[in-house]
Amino acid sequence: MSVIAIPVFRSRVSSRLDCAESILLVTLESGTIRERREIHLVETTPMEKIRLLKRERVSVLICGGLTEICESLLHETAITVVPWIRGEVDEVLLKFTRGRLTKDTPARKKGFHDA
């Protein structure tokens, strides 16, 4: 069983983890979704977001870009980061569960890094 986290802005993968309105947590068992819940983030710092991911035992973070501070904080965890993903959350999740999620790499921006 694994927990996947996707930072959300409206119905899409948030372009940056630190700007996410909420985080979708999905529990997978043998590639099948067992549980799905969304945690709304109210004025949380990047460090609080990372603590939340660790507390929820997230194993994979699917996200858009990462700031240097988020990348640094995530580097100290056992969370696998799949960065530079764009699109509707449900489509991204479906592709991930089917093993067909690929990076949609935009031009790199200052302060954003592959994890």
N, CA and C atoms as an extended XYZ file, in Angstrom:
345
Properties=species:S:1:pos:R:3:atomname:S:1:resname:S:1:resid:I:1 pbc="F F F"
N         0.848       -1.167        0.000 N   MET     1
C         0.000        0.000        0.000 CA  MET     1
C         0.900        1.239        0.000 C   MET     1
N         0.534        2.229       -0.835 N   SER     2
C         1.320        3.462       -0.893 CA  SER     2
C         0.380        4.669       -0.938 C   SER     2
N         0.908        5.792       -0.468 N   VAL     3
C         0.148        7.031       -0.468 CA  VAL     3
C         0.792        7.992       -1.461 C   VAL     3
N        -0.011        8.478       -2.388 N   ILE     4
C         0.421        9.425       -3.413 CA  ILE     4
C        -0.152       10.790       -3.047 C   ILE     4
N         0.650       11.835       -3.186 N   ALA     5
C         0.180       13.196       -2.914 CA  ALA     5
C         0.274       14.026       -4.191 C   ALA     5
N        -0.768       14.818       -4.443 N   ILE     6
C        -0.781       15.718       -5.590 CA  ILE     6
C        -1.238       17.091       -5.097 C   ILE     6
N        -0.352       18.101       -5.151 N   PRO     7
C        -0.777       19.455       -4.797 CA  PRO     7
C        -1.782       19.959       -5.831 C   PRO     7
N        -2.870       20.567       -5.355 N   VAL     8
C        -3.974       20.941       -6.232 CA  VAL     8
C        -4.232       22.447       -6.197 C   VAL     8
N        -4.475       23.004       -7.384 N   PHE     9
C        -4.967       24.368       -7.531 CA  PHE     9
C        -6.196       24.263       -8.419 C   PHE     9
N        -7.344       24.500       -7.841 N   ARG    10
C        -8.644       24.262       -8.478 CA  ARG    10
C        -8.731       22.779       -8.833 C   ARG    10
N        -8.814       22.409      -10.083 N   SER    11
C        -8.914       20.990      -10.437 CA  SER    11
C        -7.644       20.470      -11.113 C   SER    11
N        -6.602       21.288      -11.081 N   ARG    12
C        -5.359       20.944      -11.784 CA  ARG    12
C        -4.207       20.717      -10.810 C   ARG    12
N        -3.167       20.048      -11.299 N   VAL    13
C        -1.940       19.923      -10.514 CA  VAL    13
C        -1.393       21.333      -10.339 C   VAL    13
N        -1.136       21.714       -9.109 N   SER    14
C        -0.631       23.059       -8.828 CA  SER    14
C         0.721       23.266       -9.507 C   SER    14
N         0.915       24.440      -10.078 N   SER    15
C         2.182       24.705      -10.777 CA  SER    15
C         3.366       24.730       -9.815 C   SER    15
N         3.096       24.999       -8.539 N   ARG    16
C         4.146       24.955       -7.517 CA  ARG    16
C         3.558       24.385       -6.233 C   ARG    16
N         4.347       23.549       -5.572 N   LEU    17
C         3.912       22.952       -4.308 CA  LEU    17
C         3.559       24.025       -3.292 C   LEU    17
N         4.366       25.066       -3.199 N   ASP    18
C         4.141       26.090       -2.170 CA  ASP    18
C         2.911       26.958       -2.442 C   ASP    18
N         2.343       26.896       -3.642 N   CYS    19
C         1.153       27.684       -3.985 CA  CYS    19
C        -0.133       26.863       -3.993 C   CYS    19
N        -0.048       25.606       -3.635 N   ALA    20
C        -1.208       24.719       -3.690 CA  ALA    20
C        -2.287       25.149       -2.705 C   ALA    20
N        -3.548       25.101       -3.161 N   GLU    21
C        -4.694       25.378       -2.291 CA  GLU    21
C        -4.987       24.184       -1.399 C   GLU    21
N        -4.674       22.996       -1.919 N   SER    22
C        -4.933       21.765       -1.169 CA  SER    22
C        -4.010       20.673       -1.694 C   SER    22
N        -3.998       19.572       -0.971 N   ILE    23
C        -3.216       18.406       -1.386 CA  ILE    23
C        -4.150       17.203       -1.413 C   ILE    23
N        -4.182       16.535       -2.556 N   LEU    24
C        -4.963       15.320       -2.698 CA  LEU    24
C        -4.093       14.150       -2.255 C   LEU    24
N        -4.604       13.363       -1.322 N   LEU    25
C        -3.910       12.160       -0.865 CA  LEU    25
C        -4.679       10.948       -1.364 C   LEU    25
N        -3.967       10.077       -2.058 N   VAL    26
C        -4.588        8.897       -2.651 CA  VAL    26
C        -3.850        7.662       -2.149 C   VAL    26
N        -4.589        6.745       -1.571 N   THR    27
C        -4.008        5.489       -1.116 CA  THR    27
C        -4.215        4.453       -2.206 C   THR    27
N        -3.096        3.866       -2.647 N   LEU    28
C        -3.132        2.842       -3.691 CA  LEU    28
C        -2.754        1.490       -3.100 C   LEU    28
N        -3.451        0.475       -3.562 N   GLU    29
C        -3.109       -0.889       -3.190 CA  GLU    29
C        -3.137       -1.726       -4.466 C   GLU    29
N        -1.997       -2.256       -4.849 N   SER    30
C        -1.854       -3.028       -6.092 CA  SER    30
C        -2.351       -2.233       -7.295 C   SER    30
N        -2.052       -0.938       -7.327 N   GLY    31
C        -2.430       -0.095       -8.454 CA  GLY    31
C        -3.877        0.358       -8.466 C   GLY    31
N        -4.644       -0.023       -7.435 N   THR    32
C        -6.050        0.349       -7.344 CA  THR    32
C        -6.240        1.402       -6.260 C   THR    32
N        -7.050        2.416       -6.558 N   ILE    33
C        -7.323        3.479       -5.593 CA  ILE    33
C        -8.228        2.926       -4.500 C   ILE    33
N        -7.743        2.978       -3.250 N   ARG    34
C        -8.517        2.497       -2.099 CA  ARG    34
C        -9.155        3.651       -1.333 C   ARG    34
N        -8.458        4.782       -1.299 N   GLU    35
C        -8.971        5.941       -0.575 CA  GLU    35
C        -8.463        7.200       -1.263 C   GLU    35
N        -9.299        8.221       -1.189 N   ARG    36
C        -8.966        9.494       -1.811 CA  ARG    36
C        -9.512       10.587       -0.905 C   ARG    36
N        -8.622       11.495       -0.464 N   ARG    37
C        -9.093       12.600        0.360 CA  ARG    37
C        -8.252       13.838        0.098 C   ARG    37
N        -8.886       14.976        0.295 N   GLU    38
C        -8.221       16.239        0.022 CA  GLU    38
C        -8.074       17.015        1.325 C   GLU    38
N        -6.879       17.535        1.548 N   ILE    39
C        -6.606       18.357        2.721 CA  ILE    39
C        -6.427       19.789        2.245 C   ILE    39
N        -7.284       20.673        2.739 N   HIS    40
C        -7.191       22.087        2.362 CA  HIS    40
C        -6.096       22.754        3.178 C   HIS    40
N        -5.287       23.538        2.492 N   LEU    41
C        -4.162       24.205        3.126 CA  LEU    41
C        -4.516       25.669        3.363 C   LEU    41
N        -4.439       26.085        4.591 N   VAL    42
C        -4.736       27.469        4.923 CA  VAL    42
C        -3.455       28.109        5.433 C   VAL    42
N        -2.898       28.972        4.603 N   GLU    43
C        -1.686       29.720        4.969 CA  GLU    43
C        -0.618       28.840        5.608 C   GLU    43
N        -0.216       27.806        4.908 N   THR    44
C         0.840       26.939        5.409 CA  THR    44
C         2.157       27.288        4.747 C   THR    44
N         3.231       27.151        5.485 N   THR    45
C         4.572       27.405        4.962 CA  THR    45
C         5.047       26.157        4.212 C   THR    45
N         6.090       26.300        3.395 N   PRO    46
C         6.642       25.111        2.734 CA  PRO    46
C         7.036       24.020        3.740 C   PRO    46
N         7.599       24.411        4.870 N   MET    47
C         8.005       23.428        5.872 CA  MET    47
C         6.786       22.690        6.431 C   MET    47
N         5.689       23.397        6.662 N   GLU    48
C         4.468       22.759        7.165 CA  GLU    48
C         3.895       21.793        6.127 C   GLU    48
N         3.990       22.150        4.849 N   LYS    49
C         3.503       21.251        3.789 CA  LYS    49
C         4.313       19.956        3.775 C   LYS    49
N         5.635       20.079        3.900 N   ILE    50
C         6.495       18.891        3.895 CA  ILE    50
C         6.212       18.037        5.137 C   ILE    50
N         6.023       18.675        6.288 N   ARG    51
C         5.679       17.935        7.512 CA  ARG    51
C         4.373       17.161        7.334 C   ARG    51
N         3.402       17.794        6.683 N   LEU    52
C         2.123       17.135        6.397 CA  LEU    52
C         2.347       15.890        5.547 C   LEU    52
N         3.169       16.004        4.508 N   LEU    53
C         3.445       14.857        3.635 CA  LEU    53
C         4.087       13.717        4.431 C   LEU    53
N         5.028       14.063        5.300 N   LYS    54
C         5.689       13.045        6.119 CA  LYS    54
C         4.707       12.420        7.105 C   LYS    54
N         3.875       13.236        7.756 N   ARG    55
C         2.909       12.744        8.737 CA  ARG    55
C         1.895       11.792        8.086 C   ARG    55
N         1.539       12.078        6.827 N   GLU    56
C         0.576       11.241        6.100 CA  GLU    56
C         1.239       10.042        5.424 C   GLU    56
N         2.535        9.882        5.649 N   ARG    57
C         3.312        8.754        5.108 CA  ARG    57
C         3.255        8.673        3.583 C   ARG    57
N         3.397        9.833        2.955 N   VAL    58
C         3.395        9.904        1.493 CA  VAL    58
C         4.660        9.254        0.958 C   VAL    58
N         4.509        8.422       -0.064 N   SER    59
C         5.672        7.790       -0.681 CA  SER    59
C         6.023        8.438       -2.016 C   SER    59
N         5.015        9.032       -2.702 N   VAL    60
C         5.253        9.684       -3.996 CA  VAL    60
C         4.532       11.025       -4.022 C   VAL    60
N         5.259       12.058       -4.435 N   LEU    61
C         4.687       13.385       -4.626 CA  LEU    61
C         4.721       13.686       -6.116 C   LEU    61
N         3.551       13.890       -6.705 N   ILE    62
C         3.436       14.268       -8.109 CA  ILE    62
C         3.140       15.757       -8.112 C   ILE    62
N         4.015       16.547       -8.742 N   CYS    63
C         3.840       17.992       -8.636 CA  CYS    63
C         4.305       18.722       -9.887 C   CYS    63
N         4.059       20.022       -9.898 N   GLY    64
C         4.585       20.898      -10.936 CA  GLY    64
C         6.017       21.246      -10.546 C   GLY    64
N         6.283       22.525      -10.369 N   GLY    65
C         7.627       22.960       -9.998 CA  GLY    65
C         7.851       22.959       -8.498 C   GLY    65
N         9.123       23.041       -8.142 N   LEU    66
C         9.528       23.117       -6.739 CA  LEU    66
C        10.449       24.310       -6.548 C   LEU    66
N        10.228       25.041       -5.473 N   THR    67
C        11.182       26.085       -5.124 CA  THR    67
C        12.396       25.413       -4.492 C   THR    67
N        13.479       26.145       -4.378 N   GLU    68
C        14.688       25.572       -3.786 CA  GLU    68
C        14.448       25.089       -2.366 C   GLU    68
N        13.677       25.855       -1.585 N   ILE    69
C        13.431       25.442       -0.197 CA  ILE    69
C        12.635       24.142       -0.140 C   ILE    69
N        11.626       24.000       -0.993 N   CYS    70
C        10.844       22.753       -1.024 CA  CYS    70
C        11.715       21.587       -1.469 C   CYS    70
N        12.519       21.812       -2.486 N   GLU    71
C        13.408       20.750       -2.963 CA  GLU    71
C        14.363       20.316       -1.863 C   GLU    71
N        14.915       21.277       -1.154 N   SER    72
C        15.849       20.983       -0.073 CA  SER    72
C        15.176       20.195        1.042 C   SER    72
N        13.979       20.626        1.447 N   LEU    73
C        13.246       19.933        2.510 CA  LEU    73
C        12.841       18.524        2.082 C   LEU    73
N        12.433       18.362        0.837 N   LEU    74
C        12.039       17.040        0.340 CA  LEU    74
C        13.231       16.107        0.199 C   LEU    74
N        14.385       16.664       -0.093 N   HIS    75
C        15.599       15.854       -0.254 CA  HIS    75
C        15.918       15.085        1.031 C   HIS    75
N        15.487       15.625        2.169 N   GLU    76
C        15.763       15.012        3.469 CA  GLU    76
C        14.731       13.942        3.841 C   GLU    76
N        13.788       13.665        2.945 N   THR    77
C        12.746       12.673        3.221 CA  THR    77
C        12.928       11.458        2.313 C   THR    77
N        12.083       10.465        2.524 N   ALA    78
C        12.099        9.268        1.667 CA  ALA    78
C        11.040        9.369        0.571 C   ALA    78
N        10.504       10.576        0.365 N   ILE    79
C         9.442       10.774       -0.622 CA  ILE    79
C        10.034       10.855       -2.024 C   ILE    79
N         9.509       10.058       -2.949 N   THR    80
C         9.914       10.118       -4.353 CA  THR    80
C         9.141       11.254       -5.006 C   THR    80
N         9.866       12.154       -5.670 N   VAL    81
C         9.233       13.314       -6.296 CA  VAL    81
C         9.173       13.124       -7.809 C   VAL    81
N         7.981       13.303       -8.371 N   VAL    82
C         7.776       13.273       -9.817 CA  VAL    82
C         7.405       14.714      -10.203 C   VAL    82
N         8.406       15.524      -10.609 N   PRO    83
C         8.153       16.946      -10.869 CA  PRO    83
C         7.770       17.246      -12.314 C   PRO    83
N         7.388       18.496      -12.535 N   TRP    84
C         7.082       19.049      -13.859 CA  TRP    84
C         5.873       18.400      -14.513 C   TRP    84
N         4.921       18.006      -13.698 N   ILE    85
C         3.703       17.402      -14.224 CA  ILE    85
C         2.617       18.473      -14.288 C   ILE    85
N         1.904       18.484      -15.396 N   ARG    86
C         0.807       19.433      -15.597 CA  ARG    86
C        -0.456       18.665      -15.935 C   ARG    86
N        -1.605       19.320      -15.705 N   GLY    87
C        -2.856       18.737      -16.168 CA  GLY    87
C        -3.915       18.634      -15.091 C   GLY    87
N        -5.061       18.111      -15.507 N   GLU    88
C        -6.175       17.874      -14.592 CA  GLU    88
C        -5.775       16.745      -13.639 C   GLU    88
N        -6.070       16.924      -12.375 N   VAL    89
C        -5.670       15.965      -11.349 CA  VAL    89
C        -6.148       14.552      -11.666 C   VAL    89
N        -7.411       14.396      -12.060 N   ASP    90
C        -7.941       13.054      -12.327 CA  ASP    90
C        -7.222       12.374      -13.485 C   ASP    90
N        -6.880       13.137      -14.520 N   GLU    91
C        -6.149       12.568      -15.666 CA  GLU    91
C        -4.743       12.153      -15.251 C   GLU    91
N        -4.081       12.994      -14.476 N   VAL    92
C        -2.721       12.699      -14.011 CA  VAL    92
C        -2.733       11.451      -13.133 C   VAL    92
N        -3.681       11.363      -12.236 N   LEU    93
C        -3.787       10.203      -11.351 CA  LEU    93
C        -4.044        8.921      -12.144 C   LEU    93
N        -4.924        8.989      -13.115 N   LEU    94
C        -5.212        7.824      -13.955 CA  LEU    94
C        -3.953        7.376      -14.703 C   LEU    94
N        -3.228        8.326      -15.286 N   LYS    95
C        -1.990        7.981      -15.993 CA  LYS    95
C        -0.977        7.358      -15.040 C   LYS    95
N        -0.875        7.908      -13.823 N   PHE    96
C         0.072        7.358      -12.852 CA  PHE    96
C        -0.278        5.918      -12.504 C   PHE    96
N        -1.553        5.646      -12.231 N   THR    97
C        -1.954        4.281      -11.845 CA  THR    97
C        -1.764        3.289      -12.982 C   THR    97
N        -1.761        3.787      -14.215 N   ARG    98
C        -1.550        2.911      -15.380 CA  ARG    98
C        -0.093        2.870      -15.836 C   ARG    98
N         0.787        3.584      -15.089 N   GLY    99
C         2.213        3.591      -15.423 CA  GLY    99
C         2.540        4.386      -16.666 C   GLY    99
N         1.690        5.357      -17.016 N   ARG   100
C         1.898        6.126      -18.247 CA  ARG   100
C         2.101        7.617      -17.998 C   ARG   100
N         2.497        7.972      -16.782 N   LEU   101
C         2.715        9.381      -16.469 CA  LEU   101
C         4.098        9.789      -16.945 C   LEU   101
N         4.158       10.816      -17.780 N   THR   102
C         5.439       11.323      -18.265 CA  THR   102
C         5.548       12.808      -17.960 C   THR   102
N         6.775       13.268      -17.830 N   LYS   103
C         7.005       14.679      -17.542 CA  LYS   103
C         6.628       15.539      -18.737 C   LYS   103
N         6.009       16.655      -18.455 N   ASP   104
C         5.726       17.674      -19.465 CA  ASP   104
C         6.637       18.835      -19.096 C   ASP   104
N         7.886       18.762      -19.508 N   THR   105
C         8.900       19.680      -19.025 CA  THR   105
C         8.824       21.042      -19.699 C   THR   105
N         8.473       22.067      -18.932 N   PRO   106
C         8.476       23.430      -19.472 CA  PRO   106
C         9.886       23.993      -19.442 C   PRO   106
N        10.051       25.178      -19.988 N   ALA   107
C        11.349       25.843      -19.882 CA  ALA   107
C        11.637       26.049      -18.401 C   ALA   107
N        12.866       25.798      -18.005 N   ARG   108
C        13.220       25.952      -16.593 CA  ARG   108
C        13.158       27.405      -16.194 C   ARG   108
N        12.723       27.650      -14.995 N   LYS   109
C        12.641       29.004      -14.468 CA  LYS   109
C        13.585       29.109      -13.288 C   LYS   109
N        14.128       30.284      -13.081 N   LYS   110
C        15.013       30.505      -11.958 CA  LYS   110
C        14.285       30.162      -10.661 C   LYS   110
N        14.944       29.395       -9.799 N   GLY   111
C        14.350       29.041       -8.519 CA  GLY   111
C        13.541       27.758       -8.549 C   GLY   111
N        13.460       27.110       -9.704 N   PHE   112
C        12.709       25.865       -9.814 CA  PHE   112
C        13.661       24.794      -10.318 C   PHE   112
N        13.552       23.623       -9.715 N   HIS   113
C        14.513       22.573      -10.012 CA  HIS   113
C        13.826       21.227      -10.102 C   HIS   113
N        14.420       20.331      -10.873 N   ASP   114
C        13.989       18.940      -10.838 CA  ASP   114
C        14.432       18.378       -9.502 C   ASP   114
N        13.602       17.597       -8.892 N   ALA   115
C        13.984       16.994       -7.605 CA  ALA   115
C        14.611       15.649       -7.873 C   ALA   115
